[in-house]
Amino acid sequence: MLNAWEAQGGDPQRDARTNVVVVGGGFSGTLFALAAAAARLDVVLVEREAKAGPGLAYGACDPRHLLNVPVARMEVGLKPSFAQWLKASGADLSAAIEEAGGDLARAFVPRALFGAYLAERLETALAARNGRLRRVRGEVVRVSDRPVPSVTLSDGRRIEGTHVVLATGNLPPRPPRTRDGGVYDSPLFVPDPWRWQDIDTLSPDAPVLLIGSGLTMVDVALMLEARGHRGPIWSVSRHGLVPHVHADVAGRLGGVEPFLDPAEARDPIRALRLIRGAVRQAAVRGVPWQRVMDAARPALAAVWAGWPQKARERFLRHGRTWWDIHRHRMAPRIADAFGALVQSGQLTVIAGRIASLDLVPGGVAATLRRRHSGRALSLEVARVVNCTGPRSDFAGLAVPPFDGLRETGRIRPDPLGLGLETRGTALLDRYGHASTWLHALGPLSRPAFWEVTAVPEIAVQVHQLVEELARPASRRQRPDARLIAEFVDLGEGI
Ligand SMILES: Cc1cc2nc3c(=O)[nH]c(=O)nc-3n(C[C@H](O)[C@H](O)[C@H](O)COP(=O)(O)OP(=O)(O)OC[C@H]3O[C@@H](n4cnc5c(N)ncnc54)[C@H](O)[C@@H]3O)c2cc1C
């Protein structure tokens, strides 16, 4: 058995120290590990991939894939800053800087660079922390508090701590519920769009069906194009709506003050009406709607927290698609490249649903039903790629360590299928009690915050948890909704 105390020579004087085991070394886990070690906590960061730091978002990408936000929005308080690091990196950023009018802070740079930045920060900290921060490569399959908080890896190693932080991020998408005729079990179905080896063997002229029309679909379409794909690409989603493009990003919130009072935005209809009203007012002053969306963002967690479950359900059913395409936007160069694919006729986006999939000699026969007319469209494709976005419903998930945590009642999936229930970052058990030792960061904790999937919000969450754990145990606060209020205030500052 390993533990952080043993790693430091088993000094019994240190046994009262806070000793955190972090599961997942993507952005959330890595930033937490860096910030916690800087606050003199002992941290073991467990990541199953060879490299810790980039995670899925900034690891599974090629140079063509850009960050969805400009450099300034990816700053998370590390030294050197991302912008300083980029300048010193020698990376060719000319196209990005030119597009941003010469200002690196406003540039959309490749995602992989942010991953490399995080990995390098981690390596530097690992070298400097003299054992206070350790990295373990392995897959966590069990998390328990009996007799003390610990994680068990798939190879049987066990690591103890005083706290466990789950930062396992984005799960692969769930296959759509449709009659799939064995397609889901065949090599012609790509269940996880980030496993490119399944796409790499594709003939360049073969037709491809992408399920979904969000940013993941855009990524996969551009990745196919970058690999010289010439065949037709079909994308199908219920509404057939693709993400909007960012406006020119001059200044942080450029001309719109943060707004959206939770008391006024007390249901989804009112909230969307307030946002639309602010968009109209901004337009009069020549301010693009994108800025209004960004200015609404700091208040979103508090607005969401104020909605009862029925209101949240209504928002997810009727407002989510609208929200997603306005909120999760494409970088301008990505939008240009994607637009060119559509203009050329190579890529077609269809509003509708998949009625059936069947295996036929050499491919997959897909029958789609168009949204309004209900007319059928029959396609024959060589691959079907699931681009429906990360899965978030933990209720039926048979993936360790979540299955064990659910069975022992240590976690409680939310009824809307967004993630795990938390109070602040403390996970709730099956009875709704906030854990004193088990925490969640990032996309897992979405039910309490709604918008906690992107870097600025996760950074706020990370710093709050570090601050809390860095206090002596006797002065720690009971987890409560206070964190949500602070989330809003701090959100404006990042
Ligand atoms: C493709 C994509 C692009 C994005 N682009 C942006 C962007 O430009 N800007 C922005 O602000 N946000 C972006 N996001 C949002 C993104 O979710 C967050 O920014 C953030 O990266 C989430 O990090 P994470 O560490 O929580 O999750 P992940 O990146 O998913 O990392 C989780 C890590 O945990 C590891 N792990 C999982 N289970 C285990 C286990 N059992 N044992 C050990 N290790 C485990 C995984 O291997 C992985 O490395 C993007 C998201 C995606 C999916």
The ligand as an ORCA input file, in Angstrom:
! r2SCAN-3c Opt
* xyz 0 1
  C     -13.198     18.277    -26.724
  C     -13.374     19.306    -25.653
  C     -12.875     20.586    -25.834
  C     -13.022     21.552    -24.840
  N     -12.530     22.806    -25.055
  C     -12.636     23.734    -24.082
  C     -12.086     25.053    -24.258
  O     -11.544     25.386    -25.303
  N     -12.199     25.932    -23.229
  C     -12.814     25.598    -22.061
  O     -12.880     26.429    -21.148
  N     -13.357     24.370    -21.877
  C     -13.277     23.443    -22.861
  N     -13.815     22.194    -22.670
  C     -14.500     21.887    -21.417
  C     -13.678     20.927    -20.550
  O     -14.617     19.997    -20.060
  C     -12.988     21.569    -19.382
  O     -12.300     22.698    -19.834
  C     -11.961     20.695    -18.660
  O     -10.939     20.358    -19.547
  C     -12.493     19.469    -18.005
  O     -11.373     18.848    -17.397
  P     -11.486     17.593    -16.488
  O     -10.134     17.374    -15.922
  O     -12.596     17.760    -15.517
  O     -11.918     16.420    -17.473
  P     -11.113     15.586    -18.571
  O     -10.401     16.471    -19.508
  O     -12.112     14.638    -19.142
  O     -10.021     14.775    -17.752
  C     -10.349     13.741    -16.856
  C      -9.125     12.882    -16.650
  O      -9.425     11.873    -15.696
  C      -8.825     10.659    -16.106
  N      -9.584      9.567    -15.500
  C     -10.907      9.302    -15.658
  N     -11.266      8.237    -14.914
  C     -10.149      7.825    -14.264
  C      -9.892      6.772    -13.340
  N     -10.856      5.932    -12.947
  N      -8.633      6.627    -12.864
  C      -7.636      7.473    -13.255
  N      -7.829      8.485    -14.139
  C      -9.073      8.661    -14.629
  C      -8.922     10.687    -17.623
  O      -7.964      9.839    -18.212
  C      -8.671     12.164    -17.917
  O      -7.308     12.440    -18.130
  C     -13.687     21.222    -23.647
  C     -14.193     19.931    -23.469
  C     -14.039     18.975    -24.450
  C     -14.592     17.592    -24.229
*
